[in-house]
């Protein structure tokens, strides 16, 4: 029986942030069913009973059903390409029309054997007409259960959720003032893409461009992701900075913009220097060529 994975929706002060992007985290090699609830722009569930009648037990007959649903997925950084980054379509089933909840899958190894960050697009059709769409992100984590013959996936893919949290020391027991995670899962996932897109956009251009499935510099990737998260936190502290006094006690717990911004600038500056020097090294190597040694060394 395949596991059903629901989207992770961040909570802010114990309330779901319905305006944020719902995300899925899937360990590599697993074959789950993706459960997606369709919602409007305000976070309210969409009702599809006009496409899948739900007012009586026998209304689900083939003659009453006019709707269909499907999901498309591709890696988030690279443009769609029929060979390198194909758009994969997965048929779905509406399991609760009244709340707009549909299941897609189960996904097979073709979908989950390449760790990376993927964008998901969901659609509901009435006959041949698309009547509702939604989007999400999926983070397929590295795992020893992926197929080792699929493009050397043991050594590729983004750092895992726990790896990032350890680099940030972002755990509830470590955050004494928050008693919660500082960075939500959707923030981690969005920040993961910045180091890769920065690599691709920094001169000189190298081909093929890299994406979240094959970016090889995991240590620098982790550090740069932390730098982007520090920048996000600085924006939040600046926006919400409001010192106040009450009962003779002064509170200024959001006065942290400077510290976070300094940490971000230091880490991101180091990463940008790394990108420039590494791309220069690679570009020079491609110009001058190389000779392999029988002893396993490489002489340029």
C-alpha angles and dihedrals in degrees: 000000000000118000116247112226118202122201119268108237115191118241122220113196089343093306122110112249096223093179091063123091112268112229139193127216114202125180110231115262096026120119106212133167112244113226114201127181113205112225136177124241091277094053097256117141117254118236116222099175089122088065099034105028111222104176098094139023096245095046091090092076118129092256093057098049114086100157135085133181136202141171130223124200138185138156108284103227104043121069116249112277127171092230110022099034111008123187104241120205122209122191117232141201126219104231098175114021092180092063096029093242118158136176124220124193142316087249114226133213090275088068101038106034092085110069111214144098116293134188117226126203121192126197139184118204132199100206103310096339122095107226102172137020135183137174140212142163130246126203113202106196127213115264140170088234096071119102106275090209093062103099096304093294092171088079101035139070133065125305112273127256093256092047091056094045091051091050089051094038084227107160129127092244089053096047099071095174095045103034085203141069111292094208120047123219094255090055091051091050096048091046091054092068097055098074091050096047090045090053092051095047097046115095135279096055115226127197133255097035115228128238138185091282098059109020100131105195099086099164093051089042091056094047094047091048088054089050092055090049090052088052091051090050091050090054090051095049091048092050094048100037107133116149114198142172129219130171092355092306121115119209125193103155094147095057093109104102095106095051094048093044092051091050090048095049092049095050096041092047090054090049094050090051089050091051093050095047095042093049090047089052092049093045092050091049090052090052098047099037127214142245122221118227123220086229092062096256126122120231119193 
